[in-house]
Amino acid sequence: MTDTTHRKGFVRRFFGGIGAAITWLRRAFTNLLFLLLLLFIGIAMFGKEERLTVPQGAALKVAPSGFLVDEVSQPSVLPGFLGGPPGPVEVRVKDLVDAIDHAAKDNRISSLVLELDYLVGGSLSKLEEIGAALQRFKAADKPIYAVGDNYTQAQYFLASHADKVYLNPMGSVLLTGFGSYRNYYKSALDKLKVNFHVFRVGDYKDFIEPYTRDDMSPASRENNQRWLHELWGEYTEQVTGLRNLPPESIDAFIDELPQNLQQHSGSWADAALANKLVDQLASRRVAINELRETIGAEDKKQGYKSIDAIAYLRNQKLTQLPKPGEGKIGLISASGAIVDGQAPAGQIGSETLGKLIASAREKKVNALVLRIDSGGGSAFASEAIRQELLATREANIPVVISMGSVAASGGYWIATGGDRIWASPSTITGSIGVFGAFPTFEESLESIGIYNDGIGTSELAGTMRLDRALPEAAASVLQQGVENTYARFLRIVAEARGSTPKEVHKIAQGQVWTGRAAQQLGLVDELGNLNEAIADAAQVAELERYEVVEIQRELTPGEKFLRALADKVDARIAASVEANLPLGAWLNSLQPMLAPLAELQSYRDPRALYVRCLACQAP
């Protein structure tokens, strides 16, 4: 070996060693950070909860992030902010309502502040439940303030309950009314040579229309127009009443928005102030300073004296002990599409929900309240869940149904298993109808040179395949199955509501009703929120004192970890996108545009029969 070779070898080894050391240090540092992150989240998830000190005279800060829901969905494998799918972050309505109701009776809480910038959305019935709690808070002679840079329609509904509404001088109150718009795919499916076989009963059963038409059918348009106008009337009546405005003022503000903006040099904020939608134009800093003077200053911080609503609720649960002699009201939430078998949170699996209902019987609750928030799904799964409710009633446990934003089609099928049914005035329900759907791709495959052939012992052998045409005999079988299931649905409703199948048919056929209309038609018993349904269950069970026991599927450690990791971060991203109109609104509109296609993957009913509602997307 020459001296030159020796020197090169030494230099390479020297710098290679430095490089290896740097790589090792980088990996060690990264691993250390990751372990610290895991430790931090582990402590947050599994560590002992410490009781908070509620400052005397503090405001309850209600600042929900994401979407308002009855049941929080299963967390995705990877949070959106780390590259996973951008699933919505959610906050439970019951948690907010419980926190507000506790605070109304708490002498330490002087007032309430709504900070709604990160609230992405919520249906009218969910907003009404929170609004009712806000009204109970005000009835305790405690003021409410709302602070916002901009108010969407959902945000403004809650803000209208405040005694004083602040709006940023560069902000807006974006009121547009309710609408029901969707995409239709028939021409696209025709171009792709996809044959969509549809079997249904009911002129108004329009769930399958996006695959069979390029526009809304007249029957669907008539039905949707009715319930949309009813819900918008509910929204405007409440907002104008809370703001002491003339009944027609909200519609007038929307209809005359171009003229309003022109009168105020294009300023949305000035137009909102002039129309008395808000009380004061103030930047966030000015509004917070005013609240500091009114409520009190937070020690060593720039904010007003406050405690977060969710943290306050956790603190209340830590200090609240069960009282001897109390009865138990079981509470189960069932949200999402109804599917056969097991399903994660955010969907209703017949086996998963059935086990929860059975566990309520094992816990020997005195009564059970089932909260339903679903536009339906599998007919087979809906019937399996109803049977579990009937078994609970046979065990002398009263069952009260509380309808959330939506309890239609399969959701209503399940509801018939209860002793009593409660709905909010703006619940969307009904849609009593059945359809079968089955796409085949034989022509699509033939267009690229793929053919299917074979032999069977009967005409029905090898049917229900995606790559084969649907024989006439199979089509006849499916249509008869749809008609039989619809007849069964009518009988179930008639028996539950003390009517006849013929009478139920008049208000069925897939027609959608608001909760208020459904009560008039005899489909529900009472109008009211979840707390009123729980109180009714206690009365039926003859309980004077009771505690509410929530019966939920236990999350795995991994699911708890992911939920803690993604908490609030995704909501803030989503809210920021929503706020950056019009780009944010356009981006968010992409998800519902593709939703009907995504629905296809949930079609797994054993007989391809579904009780599902297309229009049941509560605004």
URDA-V371789 format. One record per helix or strand of 3 or more residues. SS is the DSSP state (hx for helix, st for strand). FROM is the first residue (numbers start at 1). TO is the last residue. If there is no record, write none. Layout:
ss = (SS:SS)
from = (FROM:FROM)
to = (TO:TO)
This chain:
ss = (hx:st:st:hx:st:hx:st:st:hx:st:hx:st:hx:st:hx:hx:hx:hx:hx:hx:st:hx:st:hx:st:st:hx:st:hx:st:st:st:hx:hx:hx:st:hx:hx:st:hx:hx:hx:st)
from = (3:58:66:80:90:93:109:119:124:143:153:164:186:195:209:218:249:257:268:284:306:309:327:350:367:376:379:398:410:420:428:434:442:472:501:512:515:530:546:557:569:583:609)
to = (46:62:69:82:92:104:115:121:139:148:159:167:191:201:212:242:255:263:274:295:308:319:335:362:374:378:394:408:415:423:430:440:447:497:507:514:521:540:550:566:579:602:612)
